[in-house]
Amino acid sequence: MAAGVWAVPRGFCGGVGRLKEIKLVLVVAEPGDPQEYETYDENLPPFERLAHIFNVVYHCFSTERDRFYKNVGYILKSCWPDLSFAQRMRRVWITESVLCSAAKEGGHVPPVVHRQCRDDYLSRQIELLKGRTIVALGRKAQARLGSVKGVVGATSVAPPGCNFKGAKESWDCIAEIVRKRTQC
């Protein structure tokens, strides 16, 4: 594993157009463990490092690299079936309720960590994107967004939640909500 890979925010993606184009905000719990292809040069200036991280994640979404990315792809295709991947990524902002990986993948994140992430980063994103459909994917994301009004809850796109009965149906509901709101 590359030095410092745990100390970078990972997993955010989308919003590649204008802010007003974003119609959907997907919030997941936190990034999984870094993969072997993830290396981030600590010597890069911060903006360049963030751009590199974004490009790695964008590629993972565009190629539907694993089940998580395939499931998000399913949601986006359901919302906008006639658009290309690049066009869908103009309409969605994907982020985590905690920007850094848990010590054990999928494990517990101390409340002090998710509160700080919420207060310093997530709440600012939500404020900037209010008026959009905001979806918390999974119980951890839902609990961390509990005080935000109007958040739609759906099943996690990552295992084990994505394996639960009714997961796909909960994602289909997201598409129904987005299509109704964008027709107004």
matplotlib code that plots the C-alpha trace (Angstrom):
import matplotlib.pyplot as plt

x = [0.0, 1.3, 2.3, -0.5, -3.2, -5.4, -5.0, -6.7, -10.4, -11.6, -14.7, -16.3, -17.3, -19.7, -20.7, -18.5, -20.7, -22.3, -23.6, -27.1, -27.0, -26.8, -30.2, -29.2, -26.8, -25.9, -24.3, -22.7, -21.1, -17.3, -14.8, -13.7, -10.1, -7.8, -7.2, -3.8, -4.3, -4.8, -1.6, -1.5, 1.7, 2.0, 4.3, 1.6, 0.1, -3.3, -5.5, -3.6, -3.8, -7.6, -7.9, -6.0, -8.2, -11.3, -10.0, -9.3, -12.8, -14.4, -12.7, -14.0, -17.5, -17.2, -16.0, -18.2, -15.1, -16.8, -20.3, -20.4, -19.8, -22.2, -24.9, -24.4, -24.4, -27.8, -29.2, -27.9, -29.1, -32.5, -32.7, -31.5, -31.7, -31.3, -28.1, -24.5, -22.3, -20.6, -24.0, -25.2, -22.1, -23.1, -26.4, -25.1, -22.8, -21.6, -19.9, -19.5, -20.7, -17.1, -14.4, -11.7, -11.8, -12.7, -9.9, -11.5, -13.4, -17.1, -16.4, -17.1, -16.1, -15.8, -18.6, -16.1, -14.8, -18.1, -19.3, -16.2, -16.6, -20.3, -19.6, -16.5, -17.4, -20.7, -23.0, -21.3, -21.9, -25.6, -26.0, -24.5, -26.8, -30.1, -33.1, -31.7, -32.8, -30.5, -30.3, -28.5, -27.5, -27.4, -28.0, -24.7, -25.2, -28.9, -27.9, -25.2, -27.7, -30.4, -30.9, -31.1, -34.6, -35.9, -33.2, -34.4, -33.2, -32.3, -30.4, -26.7, -25.0, -22.1, -22.1, -23.7, -26.6, -26.8, -27.4, -30.6, -34.0, -35.6, -32.3, -32.9, -36.5, -35.2, -32.9, -35.8, -37.6, -34.7, -35.2, -38.9, -38.3, -35.7, -37.8, -40.8, -38.8, -37.0, -40.2, -41.6]
y = [0.0, 3.5, 5.7, 8.1, 6.3, 6.2, 9.9, 11.1, 11.6, 9.0, 8.0, 11.3, 11.6, 13.3, 16.9, 17.2, 20.0, 23.0, 23.0, 23.7, 20.5, 18.2, 16.6, 13.7, 13.4, 9.8, 9.5, 6.2, 5.3, 5.5, 4.2, 0.6, -0.3, 1.1, -1.2, -2.1, 0.3, 3.2, 5.2, 8.9, 10.9, 12.8, 15.3, 16.5, 19.9, 19.3, 20.3, 18.0, 15.1, 15.6, 15.7, 12.4, 10.8, 12.0, 10.5, 7.1, 7.0, 8.3, 5.5, 2.9, 4.2, 4.3, 0.7, -0.5, -2.0, -4.1, -4.7, -1.4, 0.6, -1.7, -1.0, 2.8, 2.4, 0.6, 3.6, 6.1, 4.2, 3.8, 7.6, 8.6, 5.6, 7.7, 9.5, 8.5, 7.8, 11.2, 12.9, 11.1, 12.2, 15.8, 15.1, 13.3, 14.0, 10.9, 11.3, 9.6, 10.4, 9.8, 10.5, 8.2, 4.4, 2.7, 0.9, -2.4, -2.3, -1.9, -1.7, 0.8, 4.4, 6.3, 8.8, 11.6, 10.9, 10.8, 13.9, 15.8, 14.7, 15.7, 19.1, 19.9, 18.4, 16.6, 19.4, 21.9, 19.7, 19.1, 22.9, 23.7, 21.0, 21.6, 21.3, 18.2, 14.7, 13.5, 9.8, 8.0, 4.5, 2.1, 2.3, 4.0, 6.8, 7.2, 7.4, 10.0, 12.1, 11.6, 15.3, 16.4, 17.0, 15.3, 12.7, 9.6, 6.3, 3.3, 0.1, 0.1, -0.5, -2.2, -5.7, -7.0, -4.6, -4.9, -8.6, -8.0, -8.7, -5.5, -3.7, -3.3, -2.2, 0.5, 1.8, 1.8, 4.1, 6.6, 6.7, 7.3, 10.2, 11.7, 11.4, 13.0, 15.9, 16.7, 16.7, 19.7]
z = [0.0, -0.9, 2.0, 3.0, 1.0, 4.1, 4.7, 1.6, 1.0, -1.5, -3.4, -4.2, -7.8, -10.3, -10.6, -13.7, -15.2, -13.7, -10.1, -11.3, -13.5, -10.4, -9.6, -7.4, -4.4, -3.4, 0.1, 1.0, 4.4, 3.7, 1.2, 1.3, 1.7, -0.9, -3.9, -5.3, -8.2, -5.8, -5.3, -4.6, -4.7, -1.5, -3.2, -5.5, -4.7, -2.9, -5.9, -8.2, -5.7, -5.4, -9.2, -9.4, -6.8, -8.6, -11.9, -10.3, -8.9, -12.1, -14.0, -11.5, -12.0, -15.8, -16.0, -13.2, -11.7, -9.0, -7.5, -5.7, -8.9, -10.9, -8.4, -8.5, -12.3, -12.1, -10.1, -12.6, -15.6, -14.0, -13.4, -16.9, -19.2, -22.4, -21.3, -21.6, -18.6, -19.0, -19.1, -16.0, -14.1, -14.8, -12.9, -9.9, -7.0, -5.1, -1.7, 1.6, 5.0, 6.2, 3.6, 4.9, 5.1, 8.4, 10.2, 9.2, 5.9, 6.5, 10.2, 13.0, 12.6, 15.9, 16.4, 16.8, 13.3, 11.5, 13.4, 12.3, 8.7, 8.8, 10.3, 8.2, 4.9, 4.4, 5.8, 3.5, 0.5, 1.5, 2.0, -1.4, -3.0, -1.1, -3.3, -5.0, -4.3, -1.5, -1.0, 1.9, 0.8, 3.7, 7.4, 8.3, 5.8, 6.9, 10.6, 9.9, 7.9, 10.4, 11.2, 7.5, 6.4, 3.2, 2.8, 1.0, 2.5, 0.3, 0.7, 0.5, -2.8, -1.1, 0.5, 2.6, 2.2, -1.6, -1.1, 1.0, -0.4, -1.7, -2.4, -6.1, -5.5, -3.1, -5.9, -8.4, -6.0, -6.3, -10.1, -9.7, -7.3, -9.6, -12.7, -11.0, -9.6, -12.9, -14.8, -12.7]

ax = plt.figure().add_subplot(projection="3d")
ax.plot(x, y, z, "-o")
ax.set_aspect("equal")
plt.show()
